[in-house]
Amino acid sequence: MTAPHLLEFDALTVALPGARAARPLLDGVGLHVDAGETVGLVGESGSGKSVACRTVLGLLPEKATATGRVLVGGRDVLTLDAAALREVRRRRVAMVFQDPRAAVNPLHRIGDFLTEGLRAAGTPAGAARARAEELLAAVGIPDPAAALHRRPHEFSGGMLQRVVIAAALAGEPELLLADEPTTALDVTTQAEVISVLTRLQRRRGTGMLFVTHDLELAAAVCDRIYVMYAGRIVETRRTEELFARPRHPYTAGLIACTPRIEPGAPPPRPVPGRPLSLAEAPTGCAFADRCALAEPRCRTEKPALLPYGDGLAACLRADEGILP
């Protein structure tokens, strides 16, 4: 019998009441992450990436309903009671949010932030403090013993994000959800934080769902990539194949708008138009109005996510070889 995926979305749909949205936040999303694997979830702001991440922890938007399944180690998070859900959050899954200053209490010392969960799980105070020092050292915080006594405002953005990563690793989770963990950081600090994440992941064999709007960043760290648009997965495949031959025009657009520094490289070309709002629910392909390759049928037929090459694509023209 095949072992279950570390994380699996099975036809996950998350919807708000009809008066608040004309279409679902997530529409039949399917993805999986295995142990030791880094999987990217990319797309523009509003595509549903963060909602997908938070659903793994049972953090649904207010009044939202969810159908389908969110399986963590084979157990459906959407069916768990409060006690079982707390155990998943404490032992199996941890999340690194994009804004580290929103993840910590500015009035508490870093030592309290790091040891709170350990002490709640029954770890003696001395052992919890030693564990906190060990975690800070692992993420590259200088003088971890002294750092425990400092408050969040005494850390730079990059150093505070390292603290948040240390807190996420405190319970030795099997799965790490990284929700745009470098968005607010400069390029140099971004590279340092990514290095910390990937090094610790390799050392511990942790699976990671890496959420970003930056396709180049996803290419640097991910084994496979899922591309989201308007709440749906529109393409997925191994990273090398995705960049070598995208099958969906939206993926090709994201690649084309990425600046390149090679001599003679063409200037970046922005994806035309604007992302679909929640007030819009087209009958056909959600990307049709922004797509230079759209045909009349693209505005009336909703493309299914079907196998192409080593992955999947939701495009009516994916098999025509029309993309560069």
C-alpha positions as CSV (number, residue, x, y, z in Angstrom):
1,M,0.0,0.0,0.0
2,T,1.4,3.4,-1.0
3,A,2.1,5.8,1.9
4,P,0.0,8.9,2.0
5,H,1.5,12.2,0.9
6,L,2.7,14.5,3.7
7,L,0.1,17.1,2.5
8,E,-2.6,16.6,-0.1
9,F,-5.4,18.8,-1.3
10,D,-8.2,16.8,-2.9
11,A,-10.6,18.9,-4.9
12,L,-10.5,21.7,-2.3
13,T,-13.0,24.4,-2.7
14,V,-13.3,27.4,-0.3
15,A,-16.2,29.8,-0.9
16,L,-17.6,32.9,0.8
17,P,-21.3,33.6,1.0
18,G,-22.8,34.6,-2.4
19,A,-23.2,38.3,-1.4
20,R,-19.4,38.6,-0.8
21,A,-18.0,36.8,-3.8
22,A,-19.2,35.7,-7.2
23,R,-16.7,32.8,-7.4
24,P,-14.8,30.6,-4.9
25,L,-11.6,31.7,-3.3
26,L,-10.3,28.2,-4.1
27,D,-11.9,26.2,-6.9
28,G,-11.2,22.4,-6.9
29,V,-7.6,22.8,-6.0
30,G,-5.5,19.6,-6.0
31,L,-1.8,19.4,-4.9
32,H,0.6,17.3,-2.8
33,V,3.8,17.6,-0.9
34,D,6.0,14.7,0.1
35,A,8.6,14.5,2.9
36,G,11.8,16.3,2.1
37,E,10.3,18.0,-0.9
38,T,9.9,21.7,-1.6
39,V,6.8,22.5,-3.7
40,G,6.2,26.0,-5.0
41,L,2.7,27.7,-5.2
42,V,3.0,30.8,-7.3
43,G,0.7,33.4,-8.8
44,E,-0.3,37.1,-8.5
45,S,-1.7,38.6,-5.4
46,G,-5.3,37.5,-5.0
47,S,-4.9,34.2,-6.7
48,G,-5.6,32.2,-3.6
49,K,-2.1,31.2,-2.5
50,S,-2.4,32.4,1.1
51,V,-5.9,31.0,1.6
52,A,-4.6,27.6,0.5
53,C,-1.8,27.8,3.0
54,R,-4.0,28.8,5.9
55,T,-6.6,26.1,5.2
56,V,-4.0,23.5,6.1
57,L,-4.1,24.9,9.7
58,G,-7.9,25.2,9.7
59,L,-7.7,29.0,9.4
60,L,-10.6,29.7,7.0
61,P,-11.8,33.2,6.3
62,E,-14.8,34.3,8.3
63,K,-18.1,32.6,7.2
64,A,-16.2,30.7,4.5
65,T,-17.2,27.1,3.7
66,A,-14.8,24.4,2.6
67,T,-15.5,21.2,0.6
68,G,-13.1,18.5,-0.6
69,R,-10.3,17.3,1.6
70,V,-7.1,18.7,3.1
71,L,-5.0,15.7,4.2
72,V,-2.0,16.0,6.5
73,G,-0.4,12.6,6.8
74,G,-3.7,11.0,5.6
75,R,-6.0,12.8,8.1
76,D,-8.5,15.3,6.8
77,V,-7.9,18.6,8.6
78,L,-11.4,19.9,7.7
79,T,-13.0,17.1,9.8
80,L,-10.8,17.4,13.0
81,D,-12.2,18.7,16.3
82,A,-10.5,21.6,18.1
83,A,-8.2,19.4,20.2
84,A,-7.0,17.3,17.2
85,L,-6.5,20.5,15.1
86,R,-4.3,22.0,17.9
87,E,-2.2,18.9,17.9
88,V,-1.7,19.2,14.1
89,R,-0.6,22.8,14.6
90,R,1.7,21.9,17.4
91,R,3.4,18.7,16.2
92,R,2.9,18.3,12.4
93,V,2.6,21.6,10.6
94,A,4.1,25.0,11.2
95,M,3.8,28.3,9.2
96,V,6.2,31.1,8.5
97,F,4.2,34.3,7.6
98,Q,5.3,37.0,5.2
99,D,5.4,39.8,7.8
100,P,7.5,38.7,10.8
101,R,6.4,41.8,12.9
102,A,2.8,40.7,12.6
103,A,3.7,37.2,13.9
104,V,5.1,38.3,17.3
105,N,3.9,40.3,20.2
106,P,5.9,43.6,20.3
107,L,5.6,43.8,24.1
108,H,7.1,40.3,24.8
109,R,10.7,39.3,24.8
110,I,11.8,36.9,22.1
111,G,12.6,34.2,24.7
112,D,8.9,34.2,25.8
113,F,7.8,34.0,22.2
114,L,10.0,31.0,21.5
115,T,9.4,29.0,24.7
116,E,5.7,29.6,25.1
117,G,4.7,26.7,22.8
118,L,7.4,24.4,24.3
119,R,6.2,25.1,27.9
120,A,2.6,24.6,26.9
121,A,3.6,21.2,25.6
122,G,5.1,20.3,29.0
123,T,8.7,21.1,28.4
124,P,10.4,22.3,31.7
125,A,11.4,26.0,31.7
126,G,15.1,25.3,31.7
127,A,14.9,22.8,28.8
128,A,12.7,25.1,26.9
129,R,15.2,28.0,27.2
130,A,18.0,25.7,26.1
131,R,16.0,24.6,23.1
132,A,15.2,28.2,22.2
133,E,19.0,29.1,22.3
134,E,19.7,26.0,20.1
135,L,17.0,27.1,17.6
136,L,18.3,30.7,17.4
137,A,21.8,29.4,16.8
138,A,20.5,27.1,14.0
139,V,19.0,30.1,12.1
140,G,22.1,32.2,12.5
141,I,21.2,34.6,15.3
142,P,24.4,35.9,17.0
143,D,24.7,35.5,20.7
144,P,21.4,33.5,21.1
145,A,21.5,33.7,24.9
146,A,21.4,37.5,24.9
147,A,18.9,37.5,22.0
148,L,16.3,35.8,24.2
149,H,16.1,38.9,26.3
150,R,15.5,41.3,23.4
151,R,12.2,42.5,22.1
152,P,11.1,42.4,18.4
153,H,11.8,46.1,17.7
154,E,15.5,45.4,18.5
155,F,15.8,43.1,15.5
156,S,16.1,44.0,11.8
157,G,13.4,42.5,9.5
158,G,15.7,39.8,8.3
159,M,16.8,38.8,11.8
160,L,13.2,38.8,13.0
161,Q,12.2,36.6,10.2
162,R,14.9,34.2,11.3
163,V,13.4,34.2,14.8
164,V,10.0,33.4,13.3
165,I,11.5,30.5,11.4
166,A,13.1,29.3,14.6
167,A,9.7,29.4,16.3
168,A,8.1,27.4,13.4
169,L,10.8,24.7,13.8
170,A,10.4,24.5,17.6
171,G,8.0,21.6,17.5
172,E,10.0,19.8,14.8
173,P,7.1,19.8,12.3
174,E,6.9,17.4,9.4
175,L,5.5,20.1,7.1
176,L,6.5,23.8,6.8
177,L,4.2,26.3,5.2
178,A,6.3,29.3,4.0
179,D,3.8,32.1,3.0
180,E,6.0,34.6,1.0
181,P,8.5,34.6,3.8
182,T,10.9,37.1,2.1
183,T,8.4,39.6,0.6
184,A,9.3,42.5,3.0
185,L,13.1,41.9,2.8
186,D,15.9,43.3,0.6
187,V,17.5,41.0,-1.9
188,T,20.6,40.2,0.2
189,T,18.5,39.4,3.3
190,Q,16.1,37.5,1.2
191,A,18.9,35.2,0.0
192,E,20.1,34.7,3.6
193,V,16.6,33.7,4.8
194,I,16.1,31.3,1.9
195,S,19.5,29.7,2.6
196,V,18.4,29.2,6.3
197,L,15.1,27.6,5.3
198,T,16.6,25.2,2.7
199,R,19.5,24.2,4.9
200,L,17.3,23.4,7.9
201,Q,14.8,21.6,5.6
202,R,17.5,19.3,4.2
203,R,18.9,18.6,7.6
204,R,15.5,17.7,9.1
205,G,13.8,16.1,6.0
206,T,10.9,18.5,6.3
207,G,8.4,18.9,3.5
208,M,7.8,22.6,2.5
209,L,5.0,24.4,0.6
210,F,6.7,27.6,-0.6
211,V,4.3,30.3,-1.5
212,T,5.5,33.2,-3.6
213,H,4.6,35.6,-6.5
214,D,8.2,35.4,-7.7
215,L,8.7,32.6,-10.2
216,E,12.5,33.1,-10.3
217,L,12.6,32.6,-6.5
218,A,10.5,29.5,-6.8
219,A,12.8,28.1,-9.4
220,A,15.8,28.5,-7.1
221,V,14.3,26.5,-4.2
222,C,11.5,24.3,-5.5
223,D,11.4,20.7,-6.9
224,R,7.9,21.2,-8.4
225,I,5.7,24.2,-9.0
226,Y,2.0,24.7,-9.0
227,V,0.8,27.9,-10.8
228,M,-2.5,29.4,-9.5
229,Y,-4.8,31.9,-11.2
230,A,-8.2,33.1,-9.9
231,G,-8.4,30.3,-7.3
232,R,-7.5,27.4,-9.6
233,I,-4.3,25.5,-10.4
234,V,-3.7,26.2,-14.1
235,E,-0.4,24.4,-14.5
236,T,2.0,22.1,-12.5
237,R,5.2,20.3,-13.4
238,R,8.7,19.8,-12.3
239,T,10.6,23.1,-12.1
240,E,13.0,22.5,-15.0
241,E,10.2,21.5,-17.4
242,L,8.0,24.4,-16.3
243,F,10.7,26.9,-17.3
244,A,11.9,25.1,-20.4
245,R,8.4,24.7,-21.9
246,P,5.4,26.2,-20.1
247,R,2.0,24.9,-21.3
248,H,-0.2,27.7,-20.0
249,P,-0.1,31.3,-21.3
250,Y,-0.3,32.6,-17.8
251,T,2.9,30.7,-16.8
252,A,4.6,31.9,-19.9
253,G,3.5,35.5,-19.0
254,L,5.0,35.2,-15.5
255,I,8.3,33.9,-16.9
256,A,8.4,36.7,-19.6
257,C,7.8,39.5,-17.0
258,T,10.8,38.4,-14.9
259,P,13.9,40.7,-15.4
260,R,17.0,39.0,-16.7
261,I,20.6,40.1,-16.5
262,E,22.2,38.1,-19.3
263,P,23.7,40.1,-22.2
264,G,21.2,40.6,-24.9
265,A,18.3,39.4,-22.8
266,P,14.9,40.9,-23.8
267,P,13.3,43.4,-21.5
268,P,10.6,42.1,-19.2
269,R,7.1,42.1,-20.7
270,P,4.2,42.6,-18.2
271,V,1.2,40.3,-18.2
272,P,-1.5,42.5,-19.9
273,G,-4.7,43.4,-18.2
274,R,-5.6,42.9,-14.5
275,P,-6.2,39.9,-12.3
276,L,-9.8,38.7,-11.9
277,S,-11.7,40.1,-8.9
278,L,-13.9,38.1,-6.6
279,A,-16.9,39.9,-8.1
280,E,-16.2,38.4,-11.5
281,A,-17.1,34.8,-12.5
282,P,-16.5,34.2,-16.2
283,T,-18.1,31.1,-17.8
284,G,-14.9,30.1,-19.7
285,C,-11.2,30.4,-18.9
286,A,-10.6,33.0,-16.2
287,F,-7.4,34.1,-18.1
288,A,-9.1,34.6,-21.5
289,D,-9.4,38.4,-21.3
290,R,-5.7,38.7,-20.7
291,C,-4.5,36.1,-23.1
292,A,-3.2,36.9,-26.6
293,L,-3.8,33.3,-27.7
294,A,-7.5,33.2,-26.7
295,E,-10.1,31.9,-29.1
296,P,-13.9,32.4,-28.9
297,R,-14.3,29.0,-27.3
298,C,-12.0,30.1,-24.5
299,R,-14.7,32.5,-23.2
300,T,-17.4,29.8,-23.1
301,E,-15.5,26.6,-22.2
302,K,-13.9,26.1,-18.8
303,P,-10.6,24.2,-19.4
304,A,-10.0,21.1,-17.3
305,L,-6.6,20.4,-15.7
306,L,-5.3,17.6,-17.9
307,P,-2.0,15.8,-18.4
308,Y,0.6,17.3,-20.8
309,G,4.2,16.2,-20.8
310,D,5.3,15.5,-17.2
311,G,2.7,17.7,-15.7
312,L,-0.8,19.2,-15.9
313,A,-2.2,22.3,-17.6
314,A,-5.7,23.9,-17.8
315,C,-5.6,25.4,-21.3
316,L,-7.8,24.5,-24.3
317,R,-4.7,25.0,-26.6
318,A,-2.1,23.3,-24.4
319,D,-1.5,20.5,-26.9
320,E,-1.0,22.8,-29.9
321,G,2.6,23.8,-29.2
322,I,1.8,27.5,-29.6
323,L,3.9,28.8,-26.7
324,P,7.6,29.5,-27.2
